[in-house]
Amino acid sequence: MGVERKIRAVLEKYRGYNLSFEIRDGIVFLYGRVNSHEEWVRIGLEVGRIRGVEGVVNRIVWDGYPEEEAKKREERRRKIFEENKDKVVGSYDVVIVGGGVVGAAIARSLSKYQLKIALLEKAPDVGAGTTKANNGMIHAGVEPPRGTLKRKLNVEGCRMYEKWAQELRFKYKRVGSLWLITPRTLAKYKKYIPGPLYTLILKYVLPYIVVLKGLINGVSGLKVVRGRKLFEMEPYAARDALAAVYVPWTGIVDPYEVAIALAENAAANGVEIHTSTEVVGFVREGDAVKGVVTNRGTFLCRYVVNAAGLYADEIAELAGSPEFTIHPRKGVIVLFHRCTSRYVNHCLAEIILPPHPLTKGGGINPTIHGNVMWGPTAVEVPDKEDTSVSSEEVDLILSKYSTILSEFPKDRVIRYFAGVRAATFNEDFIIRPAKWVRNLLHVAGIQSPGLAAAPAIAEYAVKKLKEMGLELREKPDFNPYREPIPSLREMSEEEIEERVRSDPRWGNVLCECEMVSEAEVVEAVRRGARTLDAVKRRTRAGMGECQGSRCLLRVAEVLARELGVPMTELLKEEAPLFDGYVRGEAW
Ligand SMILES: Cc1cc2nc3c(=O)[nH]c(=O)nc-3n(C[C@H](O)[C@H](O)[C@H](O)COP(=O)(O)OP(=O)(O)OC[C@H]3O[C@@H](n4cnc5c(N)ncnc54)[C@H](O)[C@@H]3O)c2cc1C
């Protein structure tokens, strides 16, 4: 059956709605109106799954679609565009839209060449989008389906992390994952399998199928463990675990530290990082973009990279090459106190078949700072900014993963939060030259494992730009190294004494939970932090047990002093830190 007939067959299932479609250069545009957001997602996914469909632009609206808000957003953008389109900021070889881990990685990879590059980020800090709210796991690449770009770049990216970490000096640890096989693994099929055979399959057949899947995906070294060995590796793992597959490649990082390190190193190699710079439109000349228009003026350019995460579809549309719609998928994560770290040595998950069609299913993982995370969930949401967390969602996580680690002290939660995945209806990364704009490269649909794949995504994007005509001449003085901010928490007593002697600000501890000194906050500001959350991501001030309730004002006071602004003008992330006046002393 041809693509058109297959799409018709999908829409036929929703025939009450009068839906229509057209196909342009492999991109399917869907039109009409449905009752619910769920149906909007379902139709998009069914069409996106059809072989030969290179992208789905889902222009169907659902009842309750926020049309007024969309119109207002559009008007705001147009106004900023008109005000700024004639103010030229400068001329660049490459302009990258989006300062998440992906945009920052591309900027750093391009900074090896003799190019003038600008990275534009609408938030006041890099890494403040999806990059700041994830599990920080460097997956090995066993899960992504064969034949996807996700699989290829995940496997390659994971292998590149060690070198990245050495050069950029961010924290990275290869802890490995352990995927448990329990009586629940095949529960859905149990009625078809006679009793003793059920256990036999779980113990001796399924683990090797997973190992084989790894091999087919290009991930070697997977091992099957059982019995004593399993519980030596993970003493608190579910007692009914019959076997487990050990994946030695899985690592953990602090995702925003990675993005910050990449951006710092890119800047040291000449990339201009423009934060608080929102792209609102493009100046076109024929089939090419000539300028990227922002609230700060127009960045003239030869090439543009669209790495705008959740907003990559809107950037594509603004540039004149709409090729995909992002359907936001929220994931809630629960974070536990560091005292729980002894319960978890590896990234842990329970294999449940059939797998969730759209996510890797979540689990339990240690963080690089010694905490433990449970999650994430996967829920389609209409709003790209929906990072709300309900008590039901937290309860769901706590009950779902309790089976993996039953003795874990679940009352030691210190925080819960949500991140939003930028999924396209093809459910794969889209990294390719735009179809209808000659000098635009899309790097979109970078949902999980986007963090793990980031080093390979960057190399792949550079290769694509080269194929598009960008000349790459190596820079002889490229410096791949970057130094992190020294951390009081990690210093020996002698080192602390020495530092305090030379600068007493090292002795002024602002955040007691995470042992963060005034000197670290000052250094974070010197490196570009402009908001309280930007300081927090660089120093960990406010990330401990009290979640900032004791140190927030102390840190804010130092930040205000260093920036030379009153405390009332400080931002938390993008919104003001304080709604009203701050009276008297900070503490
Ligand atoms: C709950 C959850 C858990 C996850 N866990 C993992 C994991 O363990 N391992 C893993 O590999 N992956 C994980 N992921 C996926 C990973 O977080 C993403 O793949 C990755 O962060 C995507 O990075 P990005 O740079 O593409 O997007 P983002 O970080 O969102 O960056 C895009 C940037 O573009 C900016 N932008 C948007 N519009 C504009 C504009 N108009 N002008 C200027 N700038 C703009 C945004 O502000 C944003 O900073 C997880 C995701 C979620 C949601």
The ligand as an SDF file (V2000), in Angstrom:
LIG
                    3D

 53 58  0  0  0  0  0  0  0  0999 V2000
   12.0590   13.6150   32.2650 C   0  0  0  0  0  0  0  0  0  0  0  0
   13.1760   13.4500   31.2600 C   0  0  0  0  0  0  0  0  0  0  0  0
   14.2080   12.5570   31.5140 C   0  0  0  0  0  0  0  0  0  0  0  0
   15.2220   12.3860   30.5750 C   0  0  0  0  0  0  0  0  0  0  0  0
   16.2790   11.5790   30.8890 N   0  0  0  0  0  0  0  0  0  0  0  0
   17.2910   11.4610   30.0080 C   0  0  0  0  0  0  0  0  0  0  0  0
   18.4250   10.6740   30.3290 C   0  0  0  0  0  0  0  0  0  0  0  0
   18.5530   10.1470   31.4250 O   0  0  0  0  0  0  0  0  0  0  0  0
   19.3800   10.5140   29.3770 N   0  0  0  0  0  0  0  0  0  0  0  0
   19.2780   11.0820   28.1530 C   0  0  0  0  0  0  0  0  0  0  0  0
   20.1470   10.8530   27.3210 O   0  0  0  0  0  0  0  0  0  0  0  0
   18.2450   11.9050   27.8480 N   0  0  0  0  0  0  0  0  0  0  0  0
   17.2680   12.1170   28.7540 C   0  0  0  0  0  0  0  0  0  0  0  0
   16.2280   12.9400   28.4610 N   0  0  0  0  0  0  0  0  0  0  0  0
   16.2520   13.6780   27.1900 C   0  0  0  0  0  0  0  0  0  0  0  0
   17.1960   14.8820   27.2600 C   0  0  0  0  0  0  0  0  0  0  0  0
   16.9180   15.6620   28.3860 O   0  0  0  0  0  0  0  0  0  0  0  0
   17.0170   15.7100   25.9860 C   0  0  0  0  0  0  0  0  0  0  0  0
   17.1820   14.8780   24.8830 O   0  0  0  0  0  0  0  0  0  0  0  0
   18.0060   16.8530   25.8760 C   0  0  0  0  0  0  0  0  0  0  0  0
   18.0610   17.6150   27.0510 O   0  0  0  0  0  0  0  0  0  0  0  0
   17.5960   17.7380   24.7090 C   0  0  0  0  0  0  0  0  0  0  0  0
   18.4590   18.8390   24.6410 O   0  0  0  0  0  0  0  0  0  0  0  0
   18.1780   20.0090   23.6270 P   0  0  0  0  0  0  0  0  0  0  0  0
   19.3490   20.8900   23.6410 O   0  0  0  0  0  0  0  0  0  0  0  0
   17.7430   19.4550   22.3200 O   0  0  0  0  0  0  0  0  0  0  0  0
   16.8690   20.7240   24.1980 O   0  0  0  0  0  0  0  0  0  0  0  0
   16.7430   21.8640   25.3210 P   0  0  0  0  0  0  0  0  0  0  0  0
   17.5760   21.5950   26.4850 O   0  0  0  0  0  0  0  0  0  0  0  0
   15.2950   22.0690   25.5610 O   0  0  0  0  0  0  0  0  0  0  0  0
   17.3480   23.1250   24.5870 O   0  0  0  0  0  0  0  0  0  0  0  0
   16.6510   23.8670   23.6200 C   0  0  0  0  0  0  0  0  0  0  0  0
   16.8610   25.3280   23.9490 C   0  0  0  0  0  0  0  0  0  0  0  0
   16.3050   26.1410   22.9200 O   0  0  0  0  0  0  0  0  0  0  0  0
   15.8810   27.3260   23.5180 C   0  0  0  0  0  0  0  0  0  0  0  0
   14.9260   27.9960   22.6300 N   0  0  0  0  0  0  0  0  0  0  0  0
   13.6910   27.5940   22.2890 C   0  0  0  0  0  0  0  0  0  0  0  0
   13.1050   28.5010   21.4930 N   0  0  0  0  0  0  0  0  0  0  0  0
   14.0080   29.4990   21.3160 C   0  0  0  0  0  0  0  0  0  0  0  0
   13.9730   30.7250   20.6120 C   0  0  0  0  0  0  0  0  0  0  0  0
   12.8940   31.1190   19.9380 N   0  0  0  0  0  0  0  0  0  0  0  0
   15.0710   31.5140   20.6550 N   0  0  0  0  0  0  0  0  0  0  0  0
   16.1820   31.1420   21.3490 C   0  0  0  0  0  0  0  0  0  0  0  0
   16.2480   30.0050   22.0540 N   0  0  0  0  0  0  0  0  0  0  0  0
   15.1790   29.1800   22.0320 C   0  0  0  0  0  0  0  0  0  0  0  0
   15.2320   26.8490   24.8180 C   0  0  0  0  0  0  0  0  0  0  0  0
   15.1300   27.8880   25.7600 O   0  0  0  0  0  0  0  0  0  0  0  0
   16.1630   25.7350   25.2430 C   0  0  0  0  0  0  0  0  0  0  0  0
   17.1370   26.1490   26.1770 O   0  0  0  0  0  0  0  0  0  0  0  0
   15.1990   13.1260   29.3670 C   0  0  0  0  0  0  0  0  0  0  0  0
   14.1640   14.0320   29.1240 C   0  0  0  0  0  0  0  0  0  0  0  0
   13.1610   14.1940   30.0560 C   0  0  0  0  0  0  0  0  0  0  0  0
   12.0830   15.2010   29.7960 C   0  0  0  0  0  0  0  0  0  0  0  0
  1  2  1  0
  2  3  1  0
  2 52  2  0
  3  4  2  0
  4  5  1  0
  4 50  1  0
  5  6  2  0
  6  7  1  0
  6 13  1  0
  7  8  2  0
  7  9  1  0
  9 10  1  0
 10 11  2  0
 10 12  1  0
 12 13  2  0
 13 14  1  0
 14 15  1  0
 14 50  1  0
 15 16  1  0
 16 17  1  0
 16 18  1  0
 18 19  1  0
 18 20  1  0
 20 21  1  0
 20 22  1  0
 22 23  1  0
 23 24  1  0
 24 25  2  0
 24 26  1  0
 24 27  1  0
 27 28  1  0
 28 29  2  0
 28 30  1  0
 28 31  1  0
 31 32  1  0
 32 33  1  0
 33 34  1  0
 33 48  1  0
 34 35  1  0
 35 36  1  0
 35 46  1  0
 36 37  1  0
 36 45  1  0
 37 38  2  0
 38 39  1  0
 39 40  1  0
 39 45  2  0
 40 41  1  0
 40 42  2  0
 42 43  1  0
 43 44  2  0
 44 45  1  0
 46 47  1  0
 46 48  1  0
 48 49  1  0
 50 51  2  0
 51 52  1  0
 52 53  1  0
M  END
$$$$
